[in-house]
């Protein structure tokens, strides 16, 4: 199974390896779990394969794995000459308003993945959101305006889609009003930097248990007289008890 997914047709599972051919473990496991009979697979199972017969077939790294022998090509050198009129992609529900306003843009060292099949777009979208929003991209019109698409098996890759070429469900009025209410970010109040070392604390004068205590650690005025009266009172009570 790993040989087929990583070495032959990763695009059939909605997977796009990076420029070095690596597929992220998390994405690989998500794709495997969508296949009947493979939902039980964990990374520990893949590690066991790498310790046995798969030692010479695959090359692992910290976050991903690749097949040593591949039968696919990303084809990023030349743009596609036959782009479908419409392609599909899916986005997170919370990203939907932003995408409709600003378009789609790939992350660094990645490509946007589009597919001529709506079901495939939904399948990949559910890996990031339980209820993704499927969008249509008028690919042929975008291509005529300079957007470049590259073929990867049954998928099409690009780096950016302007908003005028994207159509999909209307953003709900509730979400639009919520975005308006948020407005600009409020500036946080300035806090002076703390130069305390670990284990130290600052004394708060307002929380002094003796509010009468004055400066330089002196007791309040008259405390000696009060102490003498208290001692005299105790002695008087003791003498009466003895008599």
Secondary structure, 3 states (H helix, E strand, C coil): CHHHHHHHCHHHHCCCCCCCCCEEHHHHHHHHHCCCCCCCCCHHHHHHHHHCHHHHCEEECCCEEEECCCCCCCCCCCCCCCCCCCEEEEECHHHHHHHHHHCEECCCCCCEEEECCHHHHHHHHCCCCCCCEEEEECHHHHHHCCCCCEEECCEEEECEECHHHEECCCCCHHHHHHHHHHCCCCCCCCCCCCCCCCCCCCCCHHHCCCCCCCHHHCCCCCHHHHHHHHHHHHHHHHHHHHC
